[in-house]
Amino acid sequence: MSLFHHNYNYDPGYGCSLSDLLAIPAPEEIPDFCRFWRDKYQQAVKSSADYSLAYQCSRAGYRVYDLSYRSTGDFAIGGWLLEPENQAVTQAIVVGHGYGGRDQPDYHLQIGGAALLFPCMRGISRSRNGRLPEQPNQHVLHAIDDPHQYVIGGCVEDIWLAVTVLAAIYPQCAESIGYMGISFGGGLGALAAPWDQRIKRLHLNVPTFGNQPLRLSLPSSGSAAALKAHSQYHPRIFDTLAYYDAAIAARHAVQPLHAAVALFDPVVAPPGQFAIYNAWSGEKQLFVLEAGHFEYPRQHEQDRQLVAELQQFFGVLPE
């Protein structure tokens, strides 16, 4: 029985209880998974990530800057930097977005002493580029035939270069950089973190790309639906997706994790979300959302509880 009334022709709860979801594993790891990602990281961080900042305004206790930087493949990445007005900057956090992109920063994220960088991943929102499609169901398929050129790998590199930018702007925070990401941005964070020890702690909210074989076997209305449809005629995409499984990556992540994962989600199937949380090797905290990508009666209450937990989670600086 579904948790909520809905108009989907499938159950966004997938018939799973919380105990069922907490038992979902990561799939088998291909032999060169770690080598693939370590090599990709080492190549990416050779880039200088030339950046520019332009002050825009003061809002919600922050100085707001337009920010751009150069990522791998000569992609220009646009976004925003929020710097606290009345506090010393003692940590810095990269904030990833969902596949819908973003048109402004999240001003409600009031983390003590934290400067917040909101990059738009290549091809999306402020990082639109004629070389890439912007629509999620097309973006997620771009260059999928080659794991070395697949766009999702480039988006992970955008995160690593965002970390480089924050370390350059705030050298006092080079060892105090965090990551927060939702949905698409959550999956990217899980793929990025294991190889980048500059990232000290993470919050992942309804993260995607977890347990790709299971994810693509389930009905959904998110980017997985586009991948599933494409795979029917191009089954070799599973060879690429084996490198882009956030649950497999989570096995290699040692940083503290705060995860908000949903029991009901029509866009990112909960079994994939929980596969990431379950596989995470580092210390971890679980926040169970009643639903993701779906409006529900207790949503605002849960959102307030979540922000309060994040303020505490990121308020604890790494040693």
C-alpha positions as CSV (number, residue, x, y, z in Angstrom):
1,M,0.0,0.0,0.0
2,S,1.4,3.4,-1.0
3,L,2.4,5.9,1.7
4,F,0.6,8.8,-0.1
5,H,-2.1,9.3,-2.7
6,H,-0.5,9.9,-6.1
7,N,-1.2,9.7,-9.8
8,Y,1.9,7.6,-10.8
9,N,1.3,4.3,-12.5
10,Y,3.8,2.7,-10.1
11,D,4.4,2.7,-6.4
12,P,7.0,5.3,-5.5
13,G,7.5,3.3,-2.3
14,Y,8.3,0.2,-4.2
15,G,6.7,-2.0,-1.6
16,C,9.7,-1.5,0.7
17,S,9.7,-1.0,4.5
18,L,12.5,0.9,6.3
19,S,14.1,-2.4,7.3
20,D,13.9,-3.6,3.7
21,L,15.6,-0.5,2.5
22,L,18.4,-0.7,5.1
23,A,19.3,-4.1,3.8
24,I,19.9,-3.1,0.2
25,P,23.5,-3.6,-0.8
26,A,25.8,-2.0,-3.4
27,P,26.3,-4.1,-6.5
28,E,29.5,-6.0,-7.3
29,E,32.5,-3.7,-8.0
30,I,34.4,-3.9,-11.3
31,P,38.1,-4.6,-10.9
32,D,39.4,-1.2,-12.0
33,F,36.8,0.9,-10.3
34,C,39.2,2.6,-7.9
35,R,42.0,3.0,-10.4
36,F,39.5,4.7,-12.8
37,W,38.4,7.3,-10.2
38,R,41.9,7.9,-8.7
39,D,43.3,8.6,-12.2
40,K,40.4,10.9,-13.0
41,Y,40.9,12.8,-9.8
42,Q,44.7,13.2,-10.2
43,Q,44.2,14.5,-13.8
44,A,41.4,16.9,-12.7
45,V,43.3,18.5,-9.8
46,K,46.2,19.4,-12.1
47,S,43.9,22.2,-13.5
48,S,44.3,25.6,-12.0
49,A,40.6,26.4,-11.9
50,D,41.1,30.0,-12.8
51,Y,38.2,31.9,-11.1
52,S,36.6,35.3,-11.0
53,L,34.5,36.9,-8.3
54,A,32.1,39.9,-8.6
55,Y,30.3,41.3,-5.6
56,Q,26.5,41.6,-6.2
57,C,24.7,42.4,-3.0
58,S,24.1,41.7,0.7
59,R,21.3,39.3,1.6
60,A,20.3,37.1,4.5
61,G,23.5,37.9,6.4
62,Y,25.7,37.1,3.4
63,R,27.8,39.0,1.0
64,V,26.7,37.5,-2.4
65,Y,29.2,37.1,-5.2
66,D,28.8,36.0,-8.8
67,L,31.5,33.3,-9.2
68,S,32.9,31.6,-12.3
69,Y,35.8,29.2,-12.8
70,R,37.4,27.0,-15.4
71,S,36.8,23.3,-15.1
72,T,38.2,20.3,-17.0
73,G,37.5,20.1,-20.8
74,D,37.7,24.0,-20.8
75,F,34.1,24.2,-19.4
76,A,33.2,27.5,-17.8
77,I,31.3,26.9,-14.6
78,G,29.1,29.7,-13.2
79,G,27.5,30.0,-9.8
80,W,27.4,32.0,-6.6
81,L,29.5,32.4,-3.5
82,L,27.9,33.4,-0.2
83,E,30.3,34.8,2.4
84,P,29.0,35.5,6.0
85,E,29.0,39.2,6.7
86,N,29.5,39.3,10.4
87,Q,31.5,36.1,11.1
88,A,35.0,35.0,10.3
89,V,35.0,32.3,7.6
90,T,36.1,29.1,9.4
91,Q,34.9,26.5,6.9
92,A,33.7,26.4,3.3
93,I,31.1,24.1,1.7
94,V,30.3,23.2,-1.9
95,V,26.5,22.9,-2.5
96,G,25.4,20.8,-5.4
97,H,22.0,21.1,-7.1
98,G,19.4,18.7,-8.4
99,Y,18.9,17.9,-12.1
100,G,16.6,20.9,-12.4
101,G,19.6,23.2,-11.9
102,R,19.3,26.3,-9.8
103,D,18.5,30.0,-10.4
104,Q,19.7,31.3,-7.1
105,P,21.6,30.2,-3.9
106,D,19.9,28.6,-0.9
107,Y,19.9,31.5,1.5
108,H,18.3,29.5,4.3
109,L,21.5,27.4,4.8
110,Q,22.8,29.3,7.8
111,I,25.9,27.3,8.8
112,G,28.1,29.0,11.4
113,G,31.2,30.5,9.9
114,A,30.7,28.8,6.5
115,A,31.2,30.3,3.1
116,L,29.0,28.5,0.6
117,L,29.8,27.9,-3.0
118,F,26.9,27.0,-5.3
119,P,28.3,25.9,-8.7
120,C,26.1,25.0,-11.6
121,M,27.4,21.8,-13.1
122,R,28.5,21.8,-16.8
123,G,25.7,22.3,-19.2
124,I,23.1,23.3,-16.6
125,S,21.7,26.7,-15.5
126,R,24.6,29.3,-15.2
127,S,26.9,26.7,-16.9
128,R,24.9,26.3,-20.1
129,N,27.1,25.3,-23.0
130,G,26.3,24.6,-26.6
131,R,28.4,21.4,-26.4
132,L,26.0,19.9,-23.9
133,P,22.2,19.4,-23.7
134,E,20.6,21.0,-20.7
135,Q,17.5,18.8,-20.4
136,P,18.1,16.1,-17.8
137,N,16.9,13.2,-19.9
138,Q,19.4,14.2,-22.6
139,H,22.2,15.5,-20.4
140,V,22.4,12.2,-18.5
141,L,23.0,10.3,-21.8
142,H,25.7,12.6,-23.1
143,A,28.9,10.6,-24.2
144,I,27.7,7.6,-22.2
145,D,29.4,5.2,-24.6
146,D,32.8,6.2,-23.2
147,P,33.3,6.1,-19.4
148,H,36.2,8.5,-19.8
149,Q,34.1,11.2,-21.5
150,Y,30.7,10.6,-19.9
151,V,29.2,13.9,-18.8
152,I,28.6,12.7,-15.2
153,G,32.4,12.2,-14.8
154,G,32.8,15.8,-16.0
155,C,30.3,17.0,-13.4
156,V,32.3,15.2,-10.6
157,E,35.3,17.0,-11.9
158,D,33.4,20.3,-11.6
159,I,33.0,19.5,-7.9
160,W,36.7,18.8,-7.4
161,L,37.6,22.1,-9.1
162,A,35.0,23.9,-6.9
163,V,36.9,22.5,-3.9
164,T,40.1,23.8,-5.4
165,V,38.5,27.3,-5.8
166,L,37.4,27.4,-2.2
167,A,40.8,26.4,-1.0
168,A,42.3,29.2,-3.1
169,I,39.8,31.8,-1.8
170,Y,40.0,30.7,1.8
171,P,43.4,29.1,2.4
172,Q,42.5,29.0,6.2
173,C,39.7,26.5,5.2
174,A,41.7,24.3,3.0
175,E,41.3,21.5,5.5
176,S,37.7,22.4,6.5
177,I,35.8,22.0,3.2
178,G,32.5,20.2,3.2
179,Y,29.9,19.1,0.6
180,M,26.2,19.2,0.4
181,G,24.2,17.9,-2.5
182,I,20.6,17.0,-3.3
183,S,19.3,14.4,-5.8
184,F,21.7,14.7,-8.8
185,G,24.1,16.7,-6.7
186,G,23.8,14.0,-4.0
187,G,24.9,11.3,-6.3
188,L,27.7,13.4,-7.7
189,G,28.9,14.0,-4.1
190,A,29.0,10.3,-3.4
191,L,31.1,9.8,-6.5
192,A,33.4,12.7,-5.8
193,A,34.2,12.3,-2.1
194,P,36.1,9.0,-1.8
195,W,39.0,10.2,-4.0
196,D,39.2,13.8,-2.6
197,Q,40.3,13.9,1.0
198,R,40.0,17.7,1.0
199,I,36.3,17.1,1.4
200,K,36.0,16.5,5.2
201,R,32.2,15.8,5.6
202,L,29.2,15.5,3.5
203,H,25.4,15.8,3.5
204,L,23.6,13.8,0.8
205,N,19.9,14.4,0.3
206,V,17.9,11.8,-1.7
207,P,21.1,11.0,-3.7
208,T,20.8,9.4,-7.2
209,F,23.1,7.0,-9.1
210,G,23.0,4.3,-6.3
211,N,23.0,0.6,-7.3
212,Q,22.7,1.3,-11.1
213,P,21.5,-2.2,-12.0
214,L,18.7,-2.1,-9.4
215,R,17.9,1.6,-10.2
216,L,17.4,0.9,-13.9
217,S,15.2,-2.1,-13.2
218,L,12.7,0.1,-11.3
219,P,10.0,2.4,-12.8
220,S,10.7,6.1,-12.1
221,S,10.2,9.5,-13.6
222,G,13.7,10.8,-13.2
223,S,17.0,10.5,-15.1
224,A,16.9,6.8,-14.5
225,A,13.9,6.5,-16.8
226,A,15.9,8.0,-19.7
227,L,18.8,5.6,-19.0
228,K,16.4,2.7,-18.8
229,A,14.8,3.5,-22.1
230,H,18.2,4.0,-23.8
231,S,19.6,0.8,-22.4
232,Q,16.9,-1.3,-24.2
233,Y,18.6,-0.5,-27.5
234,H,22.1,0.2,-26.1
235,P,22.8,-2.4,-23.4
236,R,26.5,-1.5,-23.4
237,I,25.7,1.6,-21.3
238,F,25.8,-0.7,-18.3
239,D,29.6,-1.0,-19.0
240,T,29.9,2.7,-18.4
241,L,27.4,2.9,-15.5
242,A,29.5,0.3,-13.6
243,Y,32.0,3.1,-13.1
244,Y,29.3,5.6,-12.1
245,D,27.6,3.7,-9.3
246,A,27.4,5.9,-6.2
247,A,26.8,3.0,-3.9
248,I,30.0,1.3,-5.0
249,A,31.9,4.6,-4.5
250,A,30.3,4.9,-1.0
251,R,32.2,1.7,0.0
252,H,35.4,3.8,-0.4
253,A,34.2,6.9,1.4
254,V,35.7,7.5,4.9
255,Q,34.4,11.0,5.6
256,P,31.5,11.5,8.1
257,L,28.1,11.5,6.3
258,H,24.8,12.9,7.1
259,A,22.2,11.4,4.7
260,A,18.6,12.3,4.2
261,V,17.0,9.5,2.4
262,A,13.3,8.9,1.5
263,L,10.8,6.1,2.0
264,F,8.8,7.3,-1.0
265,D,10.2,9.0,-4.1
266,P,8.8,8.9,-7.7
267,V,12.0,10.5,-9.2
268,V,14.9,8.8,-7.4
269,A,13.9,5.3,-6.3
270,P,14.5,4.9,-2.5
271,P,16.3,1.5,-2.9
272,G,19.1,3.3,-4.8
273,Q,19.2,6.1,-2.2
274,F,19.5,3.6,0.7
275,A,22.1,1.6,-1.2
276,I,24.4,4.6,-1.0
277,Y,23.8,5.1,2.7
278,N,24.1,1.4,3.5
279,A,27.5,1.1,1.7
280,W,29.1,4.2,3.2
281,S,32.2,3.2,5.0
282,G,32.7,6.3,7.2
283,E,30.8,7.4,10.2
284,K,27.2,8.1,9.2
285,Q,23.9,9.7,10.4
286,L,20.5,8.8,9.0
287,F,17.6,11.2,8.5
288,V,14.6,9.4,7.1
289,L,12.4,11.6,4.9
290,E,8.8,10.6,4.5
291,A,9.1,11.5,0.8
292,G,11.5,13.0,-1.8
293,H,10.6,14.9,-5.0
294,F,7.0,15.0,-3.7
295,E,5.0,17.4,-1.6
296,Y,3.6,15.9,1.6
297,P,1.9,17.2,4.8
298,R,5.0,17.1,7.1
299,Q,7.4,18.4,4.5
300,H,8.1,21.8,6.0
301,E,8.4,20.3,9.5
302,Q,10.9,17.8,8.3
303,D,12.8,20.5,6.3
304,R,13.2,22.6,9.5
305,Q,14.4,19.5,11.4
306,L,16.9,18.7,8.7
307,V,18.4,22.2,8.6
308,A,18.8,22.1,12.4
309,E,20.7,18.8,12.1
310,L,22.9,20.2,9.3
311,Q,23.8,23.2,11.4
312,Q,25.0,20.9,14.1
313,F,26.6,18.4,11.7
314,F,28.6,21.1,9.9
315,G,29.2,23.1,13.1
316,V,31.6,20.3,14.2
317,L,34.8,21.1,12.5
318,P,37.1,18.2,11.6
319,E,40.2,17.7,13.7
